[in-house]
């Protein structure tokens, strides 16, 4: 990280812990990290694990910060924002929200307005350092702040910017919900292999390693997925038969429908969380 701002986390759940752990592993100073949450016993666990400063007072936590990371559930975000608004209006930190669905304008309004704000759509593989996060910055965010946020989330995976906030709905349908799509494929492959006679534990290990290996090949290769798929296929071979079966079964259309369902639901949730429950 090019500079060492003080970063305060409002909320101490699994994602906040993953981000803190990734930051510290990449050289960020624990002395410049604050964490607040209602449960002091949980905070003491966080303190013992990471060596960061903790408090049950959200306002005190926010008061310390150059960057405030809002890591609470969307349903309590308004209460949290309105509570710390007097502090952040005075100190003017960069606000980073990892709450799904809550738009920048809504958050900014709850915080009193006019603040630099970045929305981040992380995903659950961030918990093992393999995350994929989409980032959006409002007009108040300067280049240095963008660099700082990118550095934070790059410590737990890949962090990529989108220039239109509406595209975070598309990110949600892809990387936000995406891990579950692959878990479904993993589940289906394991079941099919077990029915063919492979012991369940063996089937799971082989399926997991196959998925991990394919992802690593895609990440390292200069070829697109279509070419990588063709590289595995031989005319008249087993892979070709399997791929033809997927295609004939309409897998592409089904994936598109599933993706669109997640995308549409993300938009509805954003309206609900902002207090507008009117359907389009």
N, C-alpha and C positions, 0 to 999 in steps of 0.2 A: 504494500500500500504506500503510495507516494508521500502521504502525510499521515500523522497519527491523531486524528480527531478523537474526542471522547464520544463514545457511543452508548446510549441508554436504551435498553430493551424494556418496553412496557408489556409484560407477559413473559412467562418462563416455561412455556410448554416444550414439546419435543422439537418443533422447528426452530425455536429460539435457541435451544441447547445445541442443535446441529450447527446453526450459523456461528455461534460463539466458539464451538469446538473447532470448526474449520478456520475461523479467523486466527485463533491462537496457534494452530498448527502452521499457519502461514506467516507467523512472526508478529502478529498484532499483540500489543501489550495488555495483559489482563488488568493492569492498574488503570487503564483507560476505558474499562467496560463497567457499566452499571446495569443492574437488573432489578425490576420491581414486580411483585405479585402479592396476592392477598395472603398466601400460605407461607408463614415464616419458616416452618420446618423444611418445606421444599426449597425455599431460598437458601437455607443453610447447606442443603445438599449441593445446590448449584455452586455456592461459594467454596465448599470443600473440594469440589471436582475441578473447578476452573480457576479459583483464586481471584474472582471478580468481586466488586462491591455490590451489596444487595440492600434493599429497603422495601418495606411494605407501603411506602408513600409514593404514589405515582408522580405527584407534583415535584417531590424532592428529586426523584430519579430524572425526570425531564429537565429539571433546573441545571443538572450537571452537563448537559449534552450539547455537542455540535451536531450530532445526528441522533434523532429519536426513531427507533424502530417500533412500530405498533404491531405487536404480535399477540393480540387477543382475538377472541372469537368475534365474528361479524356482529353477532346479536348483542354484544355488550360494547361495541366500539363507540357508539354515540355517547354513552355515559362516560367512557374513558376520555374521549376527545374533549368533551365539554368540561370535564374536570381539570384537565391540564391546559386548557385554552389560555387562561390568564398568564400562565408561565411562558408558554411558547410564543405568545404574542409579544412578550417582553424580550425573550432571548433570541427569537427568530432562528431556530435550528432548521436543518434539513429534516423533513419528515419522510419516513419510509414505511409504507404499509404492506404487509404480506397477507392481508385479509382478502379472500376471494369475493368478488362481486361488488364491493364498495368502491364507487367511482371517485376520482380525484376531487371533483367539484363538491361532492357530498362531504368527503372528509375535510376539505378545506373550509367549508361552511361551518362544520361542527367545531373546528379549531379556531374560528374567528376570522379566517380569510387572509389571503395575500402571502401564504407561506410557500417556500419551495417544497415540492412534494413528489416523491417517486412511488409508484405502485409496482409491486413485484408479484408475479404469479409463479411461486416455486412449486415443486412437486415432492412427493414422499421419498423418492430415492436420494433427496438431499440429506436424509438421515444417515446415509451410508457414503456420503461424499460423491454421489453420482447424480446430482440433481440437474434439472434443466429448467431454467427460470426465464420468463419473459419480463422485461422491464419497460416502464413508460414514465417519462418525466414531464411535469407541467412546465409552463414557460418561465417560471421563477427559478428553475434549477440551472446552475451554471456548469460549465464544462468540468471544473475541478470536482464538483459534487457528483456529477455523472460518473467520473472516474472512480471516486471513492465507493459509490454504490456497486459499480461493476466489480471492483476488487473484492468487496465483501462477499458477493454472491458467487463469484468465480472460485472462492475458497471451498465451496461445497458442490462444485460441478461446472456447468456451462451457463453463462448469463448473457442474454442477447436482447438488444433494444428493439422496440417497435415504436414508430413515430406517430401512430394514431392510437388513442386509448381504446377505441372500439376493437382493435386487433387483439387485445387481451382476452376477449371472448374466444377468439380463434385459438389463442395459446392455451386457454383452459381446455378446449376440446381436444387439443393435440397432446401437449406434455403434461398439463394438469391432471386430466383424467386418464391419459394414455397408459400409465403403469398398469391400471386395472385391465386394459385391453390385452396386454401381454400376459398378465396373470391368468386371464380367461383362456388364452391359447395354451399356456403352460398346463393348466388344469385339464383341458381337453386332450392334449397330447399324452399326458400321464394316464388318463382314463383309457384312451385307445390302446396304449402300449400294455397296460395292465390286462385289458381284455384279450390281448394277443398272447399273454402268458408271462410277460416280464414282471418280476417282483416289484411291488409298488415303490419301495425306496430306491431301487435301481432305476426304475422308470423316471422318477422325479429327478434324480441326480443327472441322468443322461439328458433329460429335457432342459434342465436349468443350464447345464454346460453348453448345450447346443445353442440355446438362446443367447447366452453370454458371448459365445464364440462368434455367432453371426453378427451381433452388435459390434463387437470389436473389429471384425473384418470390414464392416460397413464404415466404421469410423476411420480406419486406416487407409481404405482403398480410394483410388481416384475415380473408380467406376460408380455409376448410379445403381440403385437397387435392382433395376431391370436387368442390367448386365451381370451383376453378381448372381442373380437368380439363374440366368442362362448358363453361367459358369458351372453351376452345380448340376444342371440338367444334361442328360445324354439322350439322343433320339431313341425313342422306344423304351427308355429306362424307367426306373422306379420313381425318380423325382418328377419326370415329365408326367407320369400318370397321376401323381398326387396333385401337381399344379393344375393339370387339366380339370381334375375333379373340383378343386377350389373355384376355378373360373366358371365352370358349368353350373356350379351351385350359386353363382352370383355374389361371391365374396366381396368383390370391389364395391358393388352397390350397397351391400349390407354394411360395410365399413363406413361408406359415405353417409348412410342413414344414421348410423350410431354416432358418428362425429357431429353431424348436424343436430342431433337430439341434445348432445352435451352443449353445443354452441348456443342453441336456442334457450336451453335452461339457464345458462350463465347470464343471458340478457334479462330473462324474467327475474332471476334472483337479484340482479343489480337494481331493478325497479322496486322490488319488494323491500330490499334493505334500505333504499333511499326513502321509503315511505309512500311510494307510488305503486299501488297494486293494480293499476289499470292495465289490462292485457291489450296488446296491439291487435 
